[in-house]
Amino acid sequence: LALAISLSILIYIYKDQAEQFAIYGYPGIFLLSLLSYATVFLPAPGIAIVFAMGGVFNPWLVALAASAGAALGELLGYLAGFGGQVVTERINIYNRLTLWMQKNGKLTILVLAAIPNPFFDLAGFIAGNLKMPVLQFLFWCWIGETIKMVFFAMAGSRLIGLIPFLS
């Protein structure tokens, strides 16, 4: 848990420098997404970069690169869940998410990864606490992240062309 929080703080502090990875194309988008989603409970510019890069590069490939990086980045929250139960068990939403994860963990991960929300890090903690198989977590997280990233990359592709000074 301490490692997850420390890495999150470092990524948050250096987030402006991390945006420079986007100039490296799809590998840069992958890496930026990985770093953005490796933060635990701290905001990072991942979706904004996907939106902007969707207007520059092929939005489908942007979404795939970003979703792969995001799913791998979410592993940090998952791994922190092995040691973070004491910290999170007193939060009301934790109890609700735990029940959802116990009933249908795959669907919960998919839905929470597919929509922008502040609770996915907590869902990753819970998946780790409940010992969801890591490949299962990664797969459903990646599917959900792909859905979200396709939406933002396509929106960027369509909307950035409408702004006169950017096209």
Protein Blocks (a to p, Z undefined) as FASTA:
>chain_A
ZZmmmmmmmmmmmmmmmmmmmmnojmlmmmmmmmmmmpghiacfklmmmmmmmmmmcfkl
mmmmmmmmmmmmmmmmmmmmmmmmmmmmmpmklmmmmmmmmmmmmlmmmmmmmpgcfklm
mmmmmmmmnopafklmmmmmmmmmmmmmmmmmmmmmmmmmmpmklZZ
